Amino acid sequence: MKVKRYIADNYQDALRMIKTEMGSDAIILQQNSYKEKGFKGLFKKKKVEVLAAVEENKIDERDIFYKDLYEIKSLLREFKKSENSETDKKDLRDKLIYIGVDEDLTKILTEGISEITDDNIKILQKRIANFIGPPKKINCLNEKKRVVFIGPTGVGKTTTIAKIASQLILREKKNVLLITADIFRIAGAEQLKIYGEILGVPVKVVNNIFDLNRLESEISKYDVVLIDTAGRSHTDSRKMQELKTFLQYGSYDDIYLCLSATTKNSDAKKIIKSYDFINDYNLLFTKLDETDNYSVILNSIYYSKKPISYVTTGQIVPDDICLADSKMIAQNILKGN
């Protein structure tokens, strides 16, 4: 890993220097500000010091070849396994477990019905849709809203926020402010700024909860404030504690936990467990276009006991987002893909 210290007049200049030299994959390790010594203590100039790092791993083509070979073998094993499993499905319970639905939830959904018939599948589809329930949208009809988005790395929070902001501006004529607390990923803050310029809305960058609270007077001028946070691995206890502090000492009307629909069910359960410290939040699922199995959506609702809200189906802003359709999700799950 390449680590380098940058000194600039302000944080934005430091970020530009880092991106130019290290690229958008650079991460911020540390930052602070200080004043240079002036003439006899006078004319002191403020400087910022930022410590950044970037991976320098060189990829061996042989490693790629062996990795691809291993993946092909794994896919063949999974294919043979799926062929055998498919013939073993004897009833609705087997079908749901086969496609990834949690075993305990499966027992609840299939109570009193077992045989795979058209009528029973219709009953099961209705039960799944009812279990998912109606989506919860950002409701700012008669009140101002302050909304924060959290979740693992790589789920597409920033793009999702841009889509929601677009809908609020274009369809509901709301006055929107965008805030990013994602200072550890240079590309994240710049991406939101680009969206802000396109949408014609201001974007503020905050380093911590204290910076956010200092914006209170400005925040109060807007109908909706959408706050982007840095993606955090649920296994990184230090980063999760930082998020806990950010949420505990901030004032928010709604919290949206963003998860990818491509997440493995076992990982989703662990991720949701790591957010137990939050009492109320809504689930938001991204990347529905990258999978044909929505069982993780159903399982996540079961694990979290929280309502679903939006789903995204691509990268296009603002089109590829909509409120979750419980009937559509239920139909997809029962396709058995």
N, C-alpha and C positions, 0 to 999 in steps of 0.2 A: 504493500500500500504506500502510495506517495503522499507525504504530509508536508504542508508548507504554510508559513505564516504570512499574511498579507496586511499591509498598513495603508489606510486610505483616509480621505477627509470625511467620508460618511459611509454608511453601511451599503448603500446602493452601488457606490463606486467600487467597494470591495467585492461585491457580488459579481460585477461586470469583469473585474480582473480575474476572479476565480473561474468564471465560466469561459473566458477567453483562453486561459491556460490549461484548465483541467477538464472543461466540458460540463455538460448539464448533469452528469452522473455524480458530480462532486457532492460531498456532504460536509456540513458545518460541524466541527468538533467543539469549538469554543469561540466566544466573542467577548470583547470588553472595549471600553473607551477610556481615554486618558487625555490629559492636556500636556502639550510639549512645553519645555522650558522656554520662557521668553526672556527678553533683555531686562535684567534686574527685576525679574518677576512680572514684567509687563508683557502685553501683546501675546498672551498664551493662546495657542491654537489647539482646538479639539481634534483628536484623531481617533479612529477606530482600528482595532486590531482583531483580525479574524483568523482562526486556525482551521484550515480545510484539508480534506483528504479525498483520494480517489484510488480505486483499485487499479493495479497494474498487472493483473494476471495475463500471461501469454497463453493462448490456447494452442495446444498441440493437435495437429490434424489427426494423428493416430488416436488420440483420446476421443475425438469426435466420432471417428469410425467405430471404435469399440462401444461407445455409448449408444450409437444408433443401432448397432448389431444387438446389443442387450435389449433395447426397447422393442425391436422387431420380435425377438424371442418372447418377450413378456406379452406382447400383443397376441402372438399365436397361442400362448398358454391361456390367456384370458378368453380368446375366441373359443377354444375347445371347452373351456370351463363353462362358458355361457351356453354353448350348444347342449351340454349335459344338463345344466341347471334348468334350461327352458323346458326340457321334457319332464322334469321332476315337479313342475308346478301343478298342484292338484286342486287347489282352491284359491279363493280370493286372498286369504292370508299369505299363502306362499307367493302369490303374484306380487303383493305389495312389498314383502321382505326382499324378494328377488330384485325389484327395481330400486331398493335402497331406503324404503320407509322404515323408520325406527320400529323395532319389534313390539315394544310396549304400546306405542301409538297405533300400530296395526291391530292389536287386540281390541282397542277401543273402537276403531273405525269399522271393524268387521263383526262386531258383536251381533249375533242372531242371524248372520248371513255368511255362507261359506261357499256354496256352489257357484261356479262361474257361469252365470246366465245373463242374458240381456237385462232382465229386470233387476237382478242383484247389482250389476255394474252401474245401472242408473241410480239405485239407492246409494251405493258407495260414492258415486260421483257427487251426489247431493250432500252427503255427509262431509266429504272432504271440503267442498265449497263452503259449507256452513262453519266448519272448523277454522278455515282460513279467515272467514269473516270479511266485512267491508273494509276498504282501504281508508287510511287516515291521511288526509292531505294537509298542507299548510293552510290553515284557515285564518286569513287576515281581513275578513270582510269589514268588521267594525272595530278592530283593534290592531295595534302595532305588534309586530312579532320579531323576536330575536331567536334565530335558529342556528344550532351548531351541528356540524356533521363530523362523525368519528368513524373509525374502522381501520382494518389492517392495511398494509401497504399494497399498492397495485390494484385496488378495487375500482378506481376511477372516481374518487370523491370530487376532485376539482372539476372534471367535465360534467358530472352530475349536477353540481352546484350551478354551473353556467346554464345548463338546460332549465333548471327550476327558475333561475333568475330571468331567463328569457321569457318564460311563460308568465311570470308575475308582471313583467314590464309590458309585454306586447298584448297579453289577453286581459289582464286585470288592472293595467294602468297604474301599477304601484311604483312608489319611489323607493329604489333599492340601493343598499350599500353592501359591498362585498368586503370581507375581512379575511386575511389569511394569517394563520399562526404556524404555517408550514415553513419554518425558517431553516430546517435541516436539509431540505431538498430544494436546490436553487431553481430547478425547472418548474417546481410546483408554484412558487410565488409569481414567477414571470408568466406562467401559463394563465393564471387567474387575472393578472394585469392585462394580458392581451384580450381576454374575454371582456374585461371591464371596458377597455377602449372600444371594442366592437359594439358593445351594448350601450355605451355612453353613460356608464355609471362609475362612481369613484371606487377605488380599491385601496384599502389600508393594510399595512403590514405591521403585525405586533409580534414582539419577541416573547412575551409572557402575559400572564393574567393581569399584571400591574399596568402594562401598556394598554391592554384592552379597557380596563376600568378608567384609565385617564381619558379615553375617548368618549366617555359617557355623554357629555353635553352634545357632541356631534352625532352620536348614535341616535339620540332621542329625536333628531330631525327627520328620520326616515321611517317609512311604513314598514319595511322589512329589512332586517339585517341578516345576511347569510354568512356564517363563519366556517371557514375551512381549517381543519387541523391536520397535523402531520400524521401520515400513516404509521401505525405502531404494531409491532409483532406482539401477539398475546403472550409470548414467552419472555419478553424483555420487561422484567419487573420494574426497572428504573424508568423506562419510558411510560409504562402504564401508570406509575405513581405521578409522573409529571402531568399526564392527562387527568388523573383524579383531582389533582390540585387545581388545574385549569377549570374543571367543571364545578368543583366545590366552592370556589371563591368567585365565580362569575354568575351573572344573572341571565338565564335563558328560558324561553317559553317552551321550546321543543328541542329534543335531541333525536337525531337520526343516525342509527348504526347502519353503515353501508357494508354489505357483504356481496361477494361475487356468487352468482348462481353456479359457477364452476367449482366452488369450494367442496372438498370432500366432506361427507357427513360427519366423519369422526373429527375433522378439524373444526367444523362449524360448532360442534358441541363444546370443544375446548375454548374457542374464541368467545362464545356467548358466556361461558362460565367465567371468563376473565373480566367480563363487564358486570358482574354481580353487584358491584358497588353503586351502580346507577339504578335508582328506583323506577323511573319512567323513561322510556324511549320507544321509538318506532323503528321497525325494520325496513330497510330499503335494499332492494336487490339489483345488482348491475349484471351486465353481460349475459342476458338471457339468450342473445343471438349466438353465443358460443357453446351452448349445450342443448341437448334435446331431452334432458332428464331434470325435472324440477323438484325431485324429492327433497333436496336440501332446503327448499323454501318451506315445505310442510314441516320438516323436522325442526327447523330453526324456530318456527312459531311455537312448536310444542316445547322445545327446550327453554325458550325465553319467556313464554307466556305473554308476549308483546305483540301488538298489532302490526300488520304489514302496511306499507304506504305506497311508494312508487316502485316501478321497475324500469330498467333501461334496456334497450334492444339494439344499441349501436353507438357510434361515435358522433353522429350528426347532431349539431346544436341548432335549434331547440327541439327537433322532431322526435328523436329516438328516446322518448321518455313518456310514461303514462301512469295513471293510477293502476294498481294491481287489480286484475280481473280474476276473482276467485274461481269462477266457472272455467275460464280458460286454463288456469293452472291445474285444476282438478282433471280436466280433459286430457291435458298433456301427461300428467302423472299416470293415468290409467291406460295410456297408449302402451305402456310397458317398455319404453325406449331405454 
